[in-house]
Amino acid sequence: MAFIGQSVRRFEDARFLTGQGRYVADLPAEGAVHMVVLRSPHAHARITRIDATPAQAFVLTAAALAEAGIGPLPCPAQIGVPIAMAARPVLAEGVVRYVGQPVAFVFAETPEAARDAAERIIVEYETLPANADPLAAFSAPVLHPQAPHNRAFDWQKGDLAAVEAGFAAAACITRLAITNQRVTCAPIEPRAAVAFPDGKLVCNGQAVHGMRRQIAQCMGLAEGDLHLITPDVGGGFGVKNVPFPEHIGLLHAARLLGRPTRWVGEQAEEFAGSAHGRGMHSQGAIALDGQGRILALRVDGVSEMGAYLSPHGPSCATNAAGTAHGGGYAIAAIHVRMQGAYTNTTPLEAYRGAGKPEANHVIEMLIEAAAREHGFDPVALRAKNLVASHPYSTAMGMVIADGQFPKNLAAAEALADRAGFAGRRAASAAQGRLRGLGLACFMETARGGFGEWARVRLDAEGRVELALGSHSNGQGHETSFCQIAADHLGLPMADFSYVQGDTSRVLKGQGHGGARSLHQGGRALVEAMDALIEKARPRAARLLQAQSVVFAEGHFRAPHGASLALAALGPLEAEAEHDSALCTFPHGAQIAEVEIDPETGETTLTRYIACDDYGALVNPMLTIGQVQGGLAQGIGQALMERIAYDGDGQLLSATFMDYALPRAADLPDLQVHLQPGCPASVNPLGVKGVGQAGAIAAPQVVMAAVLDALAGRGVGWIDMPARPEVVWKALGRAGAG
């Protein structure tokens, strides 16, 4: 039986559904001291006095960390242009620059005692002017002397002269100011960690090797002095890809106290004290000829960085987004300029898609607006401009090796039932409601970190351990990688075990991020299995008394007909590593239908269909689940989610009372139609990244439907999220006009 392509139920689910999951907060740590973080209540202030004596507890301050030689948290991002890198202290050094910034680490025998002790610490502040508006940042008071005008970077890519020529020759030009609002990852499991005196850190991370490297740099240690382990992870979406101040505090205190230290974040402090995503503000413009061919795309934007640079923060809006600007459209000339802005807000980090959702949203909203402004059919306008032959070199330097963009759009258009929509719109109108239909496309550039490592170990009993440097935070790797291995080695799936997220058992790896695991990790696994087979071949030939043997279906076979099972040749192991920088290009076209109550502005999503290409499918059920999860997050951004600050930098959306996530009742059946026939050519499995696609696609699809519903009432544009208040006010302004 072939396992690849089968919807095998996840092995992980047995423990998850029976309460046997191994999450950080569940792990025993005998004698552990509990940590609480004292955080800044101010967006910008000078610390004039801090007195920890009343706490009557063990307290770490910035002065204590400096005395121990602990430096700033590193930001290893390289984006091809200079970055005004402001040092990010583990604990505030004299000045706090955002609400939620750690000021002290407090330790006690129980979380309650640590919380009481933290409240007794005396901290006196002298407030300073704060700026939470990224569009005003370049003229606001300077946050860091290293960054004049609060400009973290000024990044540009593309051919500006060609773009200007395209606009000069255009028959139609459309311009939009597009905000991709700041959001939070909000995984079910908050950040948490347990540290031990010997340098072991158990944390809910997504990339233990990268985290270890950065923590070691911060603490002045060798990487080998640290041992990072990640058990089960209750969602990550980017926020768990990087180290945070809390990890440093736990490790340092464990060394000083000679006892384990434990910290489990609370949801309220996660809103302010972890990291946010998105936060891109773009001035976009598109030039078309008289027939609707796109001649040029120009984007001038400001990306929010927050008060400090998180490790992936500068890359998201620049190099990562740069791979996806223009989407799957054949656009001859593109130029993008993106400036990073320091503000008195929580730092920005990668969030599911990391720049690709922002880039896709810009081009899709420009095409949608151009169609309405210049009298084109929005679906026909997309069809006219989609990449139709491969390989295709984009104006941003990417080579799209394979794809079926027109086919996906045609499939979506057929399912959209545009002819029948007229009747549904009329029925809604009869009830006083506005109905809209949106159909838009997306293209992901999936890769994450370059390359990956894998090891395959066959023991004497015939069981096989798979160790990979990529990492699951809920995707189902324990199942999908075993499916691949079972097919490749011809052994039952039950004979395999899977190891990840442990720097003592996994030599190296890039972890998870960028929808990379099957593309990068799967290739490394196949190469390691091939190496294992080649190591076993001479032994099998000797035992079979043959000069050559052929391996198939779990057995070596000699020309004279005798055979020997691979499982009988252990113990044996092999590893492989590659450094591929090639991307896969998952893509598709999706449909949304909405109904709006003009009296309240409330939007109801009534229908959602995705027609997407993810190459060869290892486990279709897991693929659909990943897409649906991403769709839920993208829909949430389109209709509900927004991190908001007031003028003084106070976080207004600081709890789930003020930050809305979509629930099951807010979503229709999310229909995912997997389009066959286009395996990726850049990896041996033919797979394409899945994990981010839904979050990349859904925002523009939903917003196209919302704008379609509002167009008849004279509303031309609103930014995400299309919350009831926003929609209601837009209708009011249009009516008054």
Secondary structure, 3 states (H helix, E strand, C coil): CCCCCCCCCCCCHHHHHCCCCCCHHHCCCCCCEEEEEEECCCCCEEEEEEECHHHCCEEECHHHHHHCCCCCECCCCCCCCCCCCCCECCCCCCEECCCCCEEEEEEECCHHHHHHHHHHCEEEEEECCCCCCHHHHHHCCCCCCCCHHHEEEEEEEECHHHHHHHHHCCCEEEEEEEEEEEEECCCCCCCEEEECCCCEEEECCCCHHHHHHHHHHHHCCCHHHCEEECCCCCCCCCCCCCCCHHHHHHHHHHHHHCCCEEEECCHHHHHHHCCEEEEEEEEEEEEECCCCCEEEEEEEEEEEEECCCCCCHHHHHHHHHHCCCCCCECCCEEEEEEEEEECCCCCECCCCCCCHHHHHHHHHHHHHHHHHHHCCCHHHHHHHHECCCCCEECCCCCEECCCCHHHHHHHHHHHHCHHHHHHHHHHHHHCCCEEEEEEEEEECCECCCCCEEEEEEECCCCCEEEEECCCCCCCCHHHHHHHHHHHHHCCCHHHEEEECCECCCCCCCCCCCCCCHHHHHHHHHHHHHHHHHHHHHHHHHHHHCCCCCEEECCEEECCCCCEEEHHHHCCEEEEEEECCCCCECCEEEEEEEEEEECCCCEEEEEEEEEEEECECCCCHHHHHHHHHHHHHHHHHHHHCCCCCECCCCCECCCCCCCCCCCCHHHCCCEEEEECCCCCCCCCCCCECCCCCHHHHHHHHHHHHHHHHHHHCCCCCCCCCCCCHHHHHHHHHHHHHC
